Amino acid sequence: MKYRWLLRCESSDSLLLSPEDRRVLRCQVRLVRRSREKCFLVVKFGHPGGKAVIVPVAQAQHLRRLDAAKGGIPWEF
């Protein structure tokens, strides 16, 4: 199984996904279906330290906001 990772770093503890961001995610969903990959959006919140949130792109395309407090894992690097 192949994987595709969309990586993003944010200095705040939440991310508001714009319509353009969600459009890019929808495009990625179409691409991974054709290539039979699994795609995940990884957002690293806070610097230094903070948390990381990993969400399947198929789920992330329907979200408006990602929040480090909801399911984020500690990230010390």
matplotlib code that plots the C-alpha trace (Angstrom):
import matplotlib.pyplot as plt

x = [0.0, 1.3, 0.8, 0.6, 1.2, 0.2, 2.2, 1.5, 2.9, 0.9, 2.0, -1.4, -3.4, -6.1, -6.4, -9.4, -9.5, -10.3, -12.4, -9.1, -7.6, -10.7, -10.5, -6.9, -8.0, -10.8, -8.3, -6.0, -8.9, -9.5, -5.8, -5.4, -8.4, -6.9, -3.5, -4.9, -3.0, -4.0, -3.7, -3.4, -3.3, -0.7, -0.8, 1.9, 0.6, 2.8, 6.5, 8.5, 6.7, 3.0, 0.9, 0.4, -3.0, -3.3, -6.5, -7.4, -7.9, -11.3, -12.4, -10.5, -12.1, -15.4, -13.9, -13.8, -11.5, -8.8, -7.9, -4.9, -7.0, -9.1, -7.1, -3.6, -0.6, 2.3, 5.2, 8.4, 10.6]
y = [0.0, 3.4, 6.5, 10.2, 12.7, 16.3, 18.2, 21.5, 23.6, 26.1, 28.4, 28.6, 25.7, 25.6, 25.8, 27.2, 25.5, 27.9, 27.0, 26.8, 24.4, 22.1, 22.3, 21.1, 18.3, 17.2, 17.1, 14.9, 12.5, 12.1, 11.5, 8.9, 7.0, 6.7, 5.6, 3.4, 5.2, 6.3, 10.0, 11.8, 15.4, 16.0, 19.3, 20.2, 22.9, 25.1, 25.8, 24.6, 21.6, 21.5, 18.7, 17.0, 16.0, 13.3, 13.0, 11.0, 13.5, 12.0, 13.1, 16.4, 17.7, 18.0, 19.9, 23.6, 23.7, 21.4, 21.8, 20.5, 19.9, 17.4, 14.3, 15.9, 13.9, 15.5, 16.5, 17.5, 18.2]
z = [0.0, -0.9, 1.3, 0.5, 3.3, 3.1, 5.7, 7.3, 10.2, 12.1, 15.0, 16.6, 18.2, 15.5, 11.7, 9.8, 6.4, 3.7, 0.6, -1.4, 1.2, 1.0, -2.9, -2.7, -0.4, -2.8, -5.6, -3.5, -2.8, -6.5, -7.2, -4.5, -5.7, -9.1, -7.8, -5.0, -2.3, 1.2, 1.9, 5.2, 6.3, 9.0, 10.9, 13.4, 15.9, 18.0, 18.0, 19.8, 21.2, 20.5, 19.1, 15.8, 14.3, 11.6, 9.7, 6.5, 3.7, 2.8, 6.3, 6.4, 3.2, 5.1, 8.1, 8.6, 11.6, 12.9, 16.6, 18.5, 21.6, 19.8, 19.4, 19.0, 20.0, 21.8, 19.5, 21.1, 18.0]

ax = plt.figure().add_subplot(projection="3d")
ax.plot(x, y, z, "-o")
ax.set_aspect("equal")
plt.show()
